């Protein structure tokens, strides 16, 4: 994954050097954003919960755990972007609040 590669490079490179690696250029980062988490992916994941778990009382707990993990992952990605691409105006095209709204929309759509 793109951000795992950044983590690996950070062990041997200064954060400001990351964007100069072809694989981790600003253009590559922007391309990665297009493939990054969409509402449809969350909807599919939520449907899979119902498909694979027969105990419906567990589904809300599992869904909350997924939301927490996913939100933590997004926060980590934002930290990497701020650290490695600090002198650019590159930001995720959604906020954590948008993400929470997506979670709520997905739940309502079921």
C-alpha positions as CSV (number, residue, x, y, z in Angstrom):
1,X,0.0,0.0,0.0
2,X,1.1,3.5,-0.7
3,X,1.2,4.7,2.9
4,X,3.0,1.6,4.1
5,X,5.7,2.5,1.5
6,X,5.9,6.0,3.0
7,X,6.3,4.5,6.5
8,X,9.1,2.4,5.2
9,X,10.9,5.3,3.5
10,X,10.6,7.4,6.7
11,X,12.9,4.9,8.4
12,X,15.8,6.0,6.1
13,X,14.7,9.4,4.7
14,X,13.7,12.8,6.0
15,X,10.0,13.5,5.7
16,X,10.6,16.4,3.3
17,X,12.4,14.0,0.9
18,X,9.5,11.5,0.5
19,X,7.7,13.5,-2.2
20,X,10.9,13.4,-4.4
21,X,10.7,9.7,-4.8
22,X,8.9,8.9,-8.0
23,X,6.6,6.3,-6.4
24,X,5.6,8.8,-3.7
25,X,5.3,12.0,-5.8
26,X,2.5,14.5,-5.3
27,X,0.9,13.1,-8.4
28,X,1.0,9.6,-7.0
29,X,-0.5,10.8,-3.8
30,X,-3.3,12.5,-5.6
31,X,-3.9,9.3,-7.6
32,X,-4.0,7.3,-4.4
33,X,-6.7,9.7,-3.1
34,X,-9.0,8.8,-6.0
35,X,-8.7,5.1,-5.0
36,X,-9.0,5.8,-1.3
37,X,-12.1,4.9,0.6
38,X,-15.4,5.7,-1.0
39,X,-18.9,5.4,0.4
40,X,-19.6,2.4,-1.8
41,X,-16.7,0.5,-0.1
42,X,-18.2,1.2,3.3
43,X,-21.7,0.1,2.0
44,X,-20.2,-3.2,0.7
45,X,-18.4,-3.8,4.0
46,X,-21.6,-3.2,6.0
47,X,-23.5,-5.6,3.8
48,X,-20.8,-8.2,4.4
49,X,-21.3,-8.0,8.1
50,X,-24.9,-9.1,7.7
51,X,-23.9,-11.8,5.3
52,X,-21.2,-13.3,7.5
53,X,-22.5,-12.8,11.0
54,X,-25.7,-14.5,12.0
55,X,-25.9,-13.0,15.5
56,X,-27.4,-9.6,14.7
57,X,-26.7,-8.3,18.2
58,X,-23.0,-8.5,17.4
59,X,-23.2,-6.4,14.2
60,X,-23.5,-3.0,15.9
61,X,-20.4,-3.8,18.1
62,X,-18.4,-5.0,15.1
63,X,-19.5,-2.0,13.0
64,X,-18.4,0.4,15.7
65,X,-15.0,-1.3,15.9
66,X,-14.6,-1.1,12.2
67,X,-15.5,2.6,12.3
68,X,-12.9,3.2,15.0
69,X,-10.2,1.4,13.2
70,X,-11.0,3.1,9.9
71,X,-11.1,6.5,11.5
72,X,-7.7,5.9,13.3
73,X,-6.3,4.8,9.9
74,X,-7.5,8.0,8.2
75,X,-6.0,10.1,11.1
76,X,-2.7,8.3,10.6
77,X,-2.8,9.0,6.8
78,X,-3.5,12.7,7.5
79,X,-0.5,12.8,9.9
80,X,1.7,11.3,7.2
81,X,0.5,13.8,4.6
82,X,1.1,16.7,7.0
83,X,4.6,15.4,7.8
84,X,5.8,14.4,4.3
85,X,3.9,16.9,2.1
86,X,3.8,19.8,4.5
87,X,4.7,22.5,1.9
88,X,1.9,21.5,-0.4
89,X,-1.8,22.1,-0.3
90,X,-2.6,18.4,-0.6
91,X,-5.4,17.3,1.7
92,X,-7.8,14.4,1.8
93,X,-11.0,15.2,-0.1
94,X,-13.0,14.3,3.0
95,X,-12.9,15.1,6.7
96,X,-13.4,12.9,9.7
97,X,-16.8,14.5,10.0
98,X,-17.6,13.5,6.4
99,X,-16.5,10.0,7.3
100,X,-18.8,9.9,10.3
101,X,-21.7,11.1,8.0
102,X,-20.8,8.3,5.6
103,X,-21.0,5.7,8.4
104,X,-24.4,7.1,9.4
105,X,-25.7,7.1,5.8
106,X,-24.5,3.5,5.4
107,X,-26.4,2.4,8.5
108,X,-29.5,4.1,7.4
109,X,-29.4,2.5,4.0
110,X,-29.6,-1.0,5.4
